[in-house]
Amino acid sequence: MVILVLNCGSSSIKYQVIDMNDNSSRLLAKGLVERIGLPEGDLTHKPVGKDILEKHCPVPDHTTGIKLVMDALTDPVHGVISSLDEIRAVGHRVAHGGEYFPESCIVDEDVKRKIASLCAIAPLHNPASLQGIEAIDHVLPAAKQVTVFDTSFHQTIPARNYMYALPYEYYEKYRVRKYGFHGTSHKYVARTGAALAGIDINNSKIITCHIGNGGSVTAVLNGKSFDTSMGFSPLDGLVMGTRCGNVDASAITYIGDKEGMTFAQIDTMMNKKSGVLGVSGVSSDMRDIDKAYDEGNERAILARDMYYGRVKKFIGQYAAEMGGVDLIVFTGGVGENSKEMRCSACEGLEFMGLEFDRAANDVRGENRIISAPGSRVKAAVIATDEELVIATDTYNLVK
């Protein structure tokens, strides 16, 4: 079954085309449409075994962007399918499923309404996902559509971990609680890491660290999410590229009062002007921070130390919550590629039973155990594959 996987952002569409069956999967193509809504848009189409196709033209909306993708997939030179009829199903990554969706599901009008009702608490992500769903309705009306939610994996978190100590009426009225994100990635790397380490996922204590420009850490107990660092929104938890992570709320109201800021301005400050960008004044990209760090930039050094240190804090917290840990997994753009971050997070955890292997840690782009052979607690690097999870869920629901 040929499945199109879509990840629609506010101004972009990431996609993969995967041929699935019961026993295997095969990537046919992947690509990206960028700058949707701007005067000039871009398509980069990467078919497996063929030359890359690039197009530069106006892309006023997501429907136009998806039509560009369809044209690329059936292109006589760069295409990977002969007809759009070969695409049997489309799997969509949706950021927020609230309490409605503990599992992936086939799209119908009720699903659309529920996703739309959550736009108020996911204003950057859910509207874009809805646009992608509606665009497929126009372009591929015969294809089944499936939604896979970032929040679904975290619906197993117990109330004592997802509730905030605010007046209970705000949970009853507005469903204000921790939801968590990156769930598709945490689910995948926990299972893949357990298999690599020879651990029974159903009898395990695993801490997964999805570290990138956005990042989160999750406690995975017996294969299920038990706690996670992101909260009501992706703002909470770790220090990130532009997000502040954990911070005393009184500090925010104090700054807002002193600066005469509106709620919208405060939200922008915390989400887009904070994190390593706000502390360093250099960049939100850790590659730029690493360069400034090596050059001795004091604020870049502080920003990276804070960024790394928060990961270790959550590892310790979740090991305590679960009563120990069997495996620590690193994934995401920084988690997979920064040996310095993994070293900072793991060294000093000998008291927990982790013996870190610096030589094994010198790795990028491959799945590997990075703890010493005799270490009681294991650590691993796992390349995440959220698209494969989305394709698998889509295949299992549609077939």
C-alpha positions as CSV (number, residue, x, y, z in Angstrom):
1,M,0.0,0.0,0.0
2,V,1.4,3.4,-1.0
3,I,1.0,5.9,1.8
4,L,1.6,9.6,1.7
5,V,2.8,11.1,5.0
6,L,2.1,14.8,5.5
7,N,3.4,17.1,8.2
8,C,1.8,20.5,7.5
9,G,3.2,23.6,9.2
10,S,1.9,27.1,9.0
11,S,4.0,27.9,6.0
12,S,5.5,24.5,5.0
13,I,4.6,20.9,4.0
14,K,7.0,18.1,4.8
15,Y,6.2,14.8,3.1
16,Q,7.3,11.2,2.5
17,V,5.9,8.5,0.3
18,I,6.3,5.0,1.8
19,D,5.3,1.7,0.3
20,M,4.0,-0.4,3.2
21,N,3.1,-4.1,3.7
22,D,2.7,-6.4,6.6
23,N,6.4,-7.1,6.9
24,S,8.3,-4.2,5.5
25,S,8.4,-0.6,4.3
26,R,10.2,1.1,1.5
27,L,10.8,4.8,1.2
28,L,9.9,6.1,-2.3
29,A,10.4,9.8,-2.0
30,K,10.5,12.7,0.5
31,G,10.4,16.4,0.2
32,L,9.5,19.8,1.4
33,V,7.4,22.7,0.3
34,E,8.4,26.0,1.9
35,R,7.4,29.6,2.0
36,I,3.7,29.0,1.6
37,G,1.8,32.3,1.4
38,L,4.8,34.3,0.4
39,P,5.4,35.8,-3.1
40,E,7.8,33.0,-4.0
41,G,7.6,29.4,-2.7
42,D,10.0,26.5,-3.0
43,L,9.5,22.7,-3.6
44,T,12.4,20.3,-3.0
45,H,11.5,16.8,-4.1
46,K,13.9,13.9,-3.4
47,P,12.9,10.6,-5.1
48,V,14.9,7.6,-4.0
49,G,17.4,6.6,-6.8
50,K,16.6,9.6,-8.9
51,D,17.8,13.2,-9.3
52,I,16.4,15.9,-7.0
53,L,13.6,18.1,-8.4
54,E,13.5,21.8,-7.3
55,K,10.8,24.3,-8.2
56,H,10.4,27.9,-7.4
57,C,7.0,29.4,-7.9
58,P,4.2,31.1,-5.9
59,V,2.5,28.8,-3.4
60,P,-0.5,30.8,-2.1
61,D,-2.0,28.1,0.1
62,H,-1.7,24.4,1.2
63,T,-3.9,23.1,-1.5
64,T,-1.5,24.6,-4.1
65,G,1.4,23.2,-2.2
66,I,-0.1,19.7,-2.2
67,K,-0.9,19.9,-5.9
68,L,2.8,20.6,-6.5
69,V,3.7,17.5,-4.4
70,M,1.3,15.4,-6.5
71,D,2.8,16.7,-9.8
72,A,6.3,15.9,-8.5
73,L,5.3,12.4,-7.5
74,T,3.9,11.6,-11.0
75,D,6.6,13.6,-12.9
76,P,7.8,11.5,-15.9
77,V,11.5,11.9,-14.8
78,H,11.4,12.5,-11.1
79,G,8.2,10.7,-10.1
80,V,7.8,7.5,-8.1
81,I,4.3,6.6,-9.0
82,S,2.5,6.4,-12.4
83,S,-0.9,7.6,-11.1
84,L,-2.3,9.3,-8.1
85,D,-4.7,6.4,-7.8
86,E,-1.7,4.4,-6.4
87,I,-1.9,6.5,-3.2
88,R,-4.3,4.5,-1.1
89,A,-4.0,6.5,2.1
90,V,-2.6,9.7,3.6
91,G,-1.3,10.0,7.2
92,H,-1.2,13.4,8.8
93,R,0.9,14.5,11.8
94,V,-1.3,16.6,14.1
95,A,0.3,18.3,17.0
96,H,-2.6,18.5,19.5
97,G,-5.3,15.9,20.1
98,G,-6.3,17.1,23.5
99,E,-8.1,14.5,25.5
100,Y,-10.1,13.4,22.5
101,F,-7.6,11.1,20.8
102,P,-5.6,8.5,22.8
103,E,-5.0,6.7,19.5
104,S,-4.6,7.5,15.8
105,C,-7.8,7.5,13.9
106,I,-9.4,7.6,10.4
107,V,-10.6,11.1,9.5
108,D,-14.3,12.0,9.4
109,E,-16.2,15.2,10.0
110,D,-16.3,14.6,13.8
111,V,-12.5,14.3,13.9
112,K,-12.2,17.5,11.9
113,R,-14.5,19.3,14.3
114,K,-12.5,18.1,17.3
115,I,-9.1,19.1,15.8
116,A,-10.6,22.6,15.0
117,S,-11.9,22.9,18.6
118,L,-8.2,22.6,19.8
119,C,-6.9,25.4,17.6
120,A,-7.2,27.8,20.5
121,I,-4.6,25.9,22.4
122,A,-2.5,24.9,19.4
123,P,-2.8,28.0,17.2
124,L,0.4,27.5,15.1
125,H,0.0,23.8,14.4
126,N,-3.6,22.5,14.3
127,P,-4.9,25.0,11.7
128,A,-2.1,24.0,9.4
129,S,-3.0,20.3,9.9
130,L,-6.7,21.0,9.1
131,Q,-5.6,22.8,5.9
132,G,-3.6,19.7,4.9
133,I,-6.6,17.5,5.5
134,E,-9.0,19.8,3.5
135,A,-6.4,20.0,0.7
136,I,-6.3,16.2,0.4
137,D,-10.1,16.2,0.2
138,H,-9.8,18.3,-2.9
139,V,-6.7,16.7,-4.5
140,L,-7.1,13.0,-3.5
141,P,-10.8,12.6,-2.7
142,A,-10.7,8.8,-2.9
143,A,-7.8,8.3,-0.5
144,K,-8.5,7.4,3.2
145,Q,-7.0,9.9,5.6
146,V,-5.6,9.1,9.1
147,T,-4.5,11.5,11.8
148,V,-1.6,10.7,14.1
149,F,-1.4,13.0,17.2
150,D,1.8,14.1,19.0
151,T,-0.2,14.0,22.2
152,S,-1.7,10.5,21.9
153,F,1.3,8.6,23.4
154,H,1.1,10.8,26.5
155,Q,-2.6,10.1,27.3
156,T,-1.4,7.3,29.6
157,I,0.2,9.8,32.0
158,P,-1.6,9.5,35.4
159,A,-3.5,12.5,36.7
160,R,-1.0,13.1,39.5
161,N,1.6,13.9,36.8
162,Y,-0.6,15.7,34.2
163,M,-2.6,17.9,36.6
164,Y,-1.5,21.4,37.6
165,A,-2.0,22.6,41.2
166,L,-4.3,25.4,40.0
167,P,-8.0,25.7,41.0
168,Y,-9.6,22.6,39.6
169,E,-12.4,24.6,37.9
170,Y,-9.9,25.6,35.2
171,Y,-9.4,21.9,34.3
172,E,-13.1,21.3,34.3
173,K,-13.9,24.5,32.2
174,Y,-10.9,24.7,29.9
175,R,-9.1,21.3,30.2
176,V,-5.9,23.1,31.4
177,R,-3.5,20.2,32.1
178,K,-0.2,18.8,30.8
179,Y,-0.6,17.2,27.4
180,G,3.0,16.6,26.2
181,F,4.3,16.6,22.7
182,H,6.8,14.7,20.5
183,G,4.8,11.6,21.4
184,T,5.3,9.9,18.1
185,S,9.1,10.2,18.4
186,H,9.2,9.1,22.1
187,K,7.1,6.1,21.3
188,Y,9.3,5.0,18.3
189,V,12.7,5.5,20.0
190,A,11.6,3.8,23.2
191,R,10.6,0.7,21.4
192,T,13.6,0.8,19.0
193,G,16.0,1.5,21.8
194,A,14.6,-1.3,23.9
195,A,15.1,-3.8,21.0
196,L,18.7,-2.6,20.5
197,A,19.5,-2.9,24.2
198,G,17.8,-6.3,24.6
199,I,15.2,-5.0,27.0
200,D,11.6,-6.1,27.3
201,I,9.6,-2.9,26.5
202,N,6.7,-4.2,28.6
203,N,8.8,-4.6,31.7
204,S,11.1,-1.5,31.5
205,K,12.0,1.9,32.8
206,I,13.2,4.1,29.9
207,I,13.9,7.8,29.6
208,T,13.7,9.2,26.1
209,C,15.3,12.5,25.3
210,H,14.1,14.2,22.1
211,I,16.6,17.1,21.8
212,G,16.5,19.7,19.1
213,N,15.5,23.3,18.6
214,G,12.4,22.1,20.4
215,G,13.0,19.4,23.0
216,S,11.3,17.1,25.6
217,V,12.2,14.3,27.9
218,T,9.7,11.5,28.7
219,A,9.6,8.8,31.3
220,V,8.4,5.6,29.6
221,L,7.3,3.0,32.1
222,N,6.6,-0.5,30.8
223,G,6.2,0.9,27.3
224,K,3.8,3.7,28.2
225,S,4.3,7.4,28.8
226,F,4.4,8.1,32.6
227,D,5.5,11.7,32.6
228,T,6.9,14.2,30.1
229,S,8.6,17.6,30.3
230,M,6.4,19.6,27.8
231,G,3.1,20.6,29.3
232,F,-0.1,22.4,28.3
233,S,1.9,23.7,25.4
234,P,5.4,22.9,24.0
235,L,6.8,25.9,26.0
236,D,7.3,23.9,29.2
237,G,10.3,21.9,30.4
238,L,13.7,22.1,28.7
239,V,15.6,25.2,27.6
240,M,15.0,25.2,23.8
241,G,16.1,27.2,20.8
242,T,13.7,30.1,21.4
243,R,11.5,28.8,24.3
244,C,12.3,29.4,27.9
245,G,11.2,26.1,29.4
246,N,10.6,25.9,33.1
247,V,10.4,29.3,34.7
248,D,8.8,30.8,37.8
249,A,5.5,32.3,36.6
250,S,5.9,35.2,38.9
251,A,9.1,36.2,37.0
252,I,7.0,36.5,33.9
253,T,4.2,38.5,35.4
254,Y,6.8,40.8,37.0
255,I,8.5,41.4,33.6
256,G,5.2,41.9,31.9
257,D,4.2,44.5,34.5
258,K,7.5,46.4,34.3
259,E,7.6,46.4,30.5
260,G,3.9,47.1,30.0
261,M,3.5,44.0,27.9
262,T,0.3,42.5,26.6
263,F,-0.5,38.8,27.0
264,A,0.4,38.3,23.3
265,Q,3.7,40.1,23.8
266,I,4.5,38.0,26.8
267,D,3.7,34.8,24.9
268,T,5.9,35.9,22.0
269,M,8.8,36.7,24.4
270,M,8.6,33.3,26.0
271,N,8.1,31.3,22.8
272,K,10.2,33.1,20.3
273,K,12.7,35.4,22.0
274,S,13.9,33.2,24.9
275,G,15.8,29.9,25.2
276,V,19.4,29.8,24.0
277,L,18.7,32.7,21.6
278,G,17.6,34.9,24.5
279,V,20.4,34.0,26.8
280,S,23.2,34.0,24.3
281,G,22.1,36.8,22.0
282,V,23.8,34.8,19.2
283,S,21.4,32.3,17.7
284,S,18.7,29.7,18.3
285,D,20.7,27.2,16.3
286,M,22.9,25.0,18.5
287,R,25.5,24.8,15.7
288,D,26.0,28.6,16.0
289,I,26.0,28.3,19.8
290,D,28.7,25.6,19.6
291,K,30.9,27.8,17.4
292,A,30.5,30.7,19.8
293,Y,31.1,28.4,22.7
294,D,34.4,27.3,21.2
295,E,35.4,30.9,20.6
296,G,34.9,31.7,24.3
297,N,31.7,33.7,24.1
298,E,30.6,33.8,27.8
299,R,26.9,34.1,27.1
300,A,27.0,31.3,24.6
301,I,28.8,29.2,27.2
302,L,26.1,30.0,29.7
303,A,23.3,29.2,27.2
304,R,24.8,25.8,26.3
305,D,25.4,24.9,29.9
306,M,21.8,25.7,30.7
307,Y,20.5,23.8,27.6
308,Y,22.6,20.7,28.5
309,G,22.0,20.9,32.2
310,R,18.2,20.9,32.0
311,V,18.3,17.6,30.1
312,K,20.3,16.0,33.0
313,K,17.9,17.4,35.6
314,F,14.9,15.7,33.9
315,I,16.8,12.4,33.6
316,G,17.4,12.5,37.3
317,Q,13.8,13.5,38.1
318,Y,12.3,10.7,36.0
319,A,14.6,8.1,37.3
320,A,13.4,9.1,40.8
321,E,9.7,9.0,39.6
322,M,10.0,5.5,38.1
323,G,12.2,4.1,40.9
324,G,15.2,3.6,38.6
325,V,16.0,3.4,34.9
326,D,17.1,0.7,32.5
327,L,17.8,2.7,29.4
328,I,18.4,6.4,28.4
329,V,17.7,7.2,24.8
330,F,18.8,10.3,22.8
331,T,17.2,11.4,19.6
332,G,16.3,14.5,17.6
333,G,18.6,16.9,15.7
334,V,20.9,17.6,18.6
335,G,20.3,14.3,20.5
336,E,21.4,12.3,17.4
337,N,24.3,14.6,16.4
338,S,25.9,16.2,19.4
339,K,28.3,13.9,21.3
340,E,29.0,16.8,23.7
341,M,25.3,17.1,24.7
342,R,25.1,13.3,25.3
343,C,28.3,13.3,27.3
344,S,27.2,16.2,29.5
345,A,23.8,14.5,30.2
346,C,25.3,11.1,31.0
347,E,28.6,11.8,32.8
348,G,28.2,11.9,36.6
349,L,25.3,9.4,36.5
350,E,27.5,6.6,37.8
351,F,25.6,6.6,41.0
352,M,22.6,5.5,39.0
353,G,24.4,2.6,37.5
354,L,25.4,4.2,34.1
355,E,28.9,3.7,32.9
356,F,29.3,6.0,29.9
357,D,31.6,5.0,27.0
358,R,33.1,8.1,25.4
359,A,34.5,6.1,22.4
360,A,31.1,4.6,21.6
361,N,29.6,8.0,22.0
362,D,31.6,9.4,19.0
363,V,28.9,8.7,16.6
364,R,26.4,10.5,14.3
365,G,23.7,9.1,12.1
366,E,23.4,5.6,13.3
367,N,21.7,3.7,16.1
368,R,24.2,2.7,18.8
369,I,24.6,1.7,22.5
370,I,26.9,4.4,24.0
371,S,27.2,2.9,27.5
372,A,30.0,0.5,28.5
373,P,29.4,-3.2,27.9
374,G,29.0,-4.0,31.6
375,S,26.9,-0.9,32.5
376,R,23.8,-1.8,34.5
377,V,21.9,1.2,33.0
378,K,22.3,1.4,29.2
379,A,22.3,4.6,27.0
380,A,21.7,4.7,23.3
381,V,21.4,7.0,20.3
382,I,18.4,6.2,18.1
383,A,17.6,8.1,14.9
384,T,13.9,9.0,15.2
385,D,11.5,8.1,12.4
386,E,8.2,9.7,13.1
387,E,7.1,9.3,9.4
388,L,7.4,5.5,9.7
389,V,5.2,5.5,12.8
390,I,2.6,7.6,11.0
391,A,2.8,5.4,7.9
392,T,2.5,2.2,10.1
393,D,-0.5,3.5,12.0
394,T,-2.1,4.6,8.7
395,Y,-1.5,1.3,7.1
396,N,-2.9,-0.7,10.1
397,L,-6.1,1.4,10.3
398,V,-6.8,1.5,6.5
399,K,-6.0,-2.1,5.5
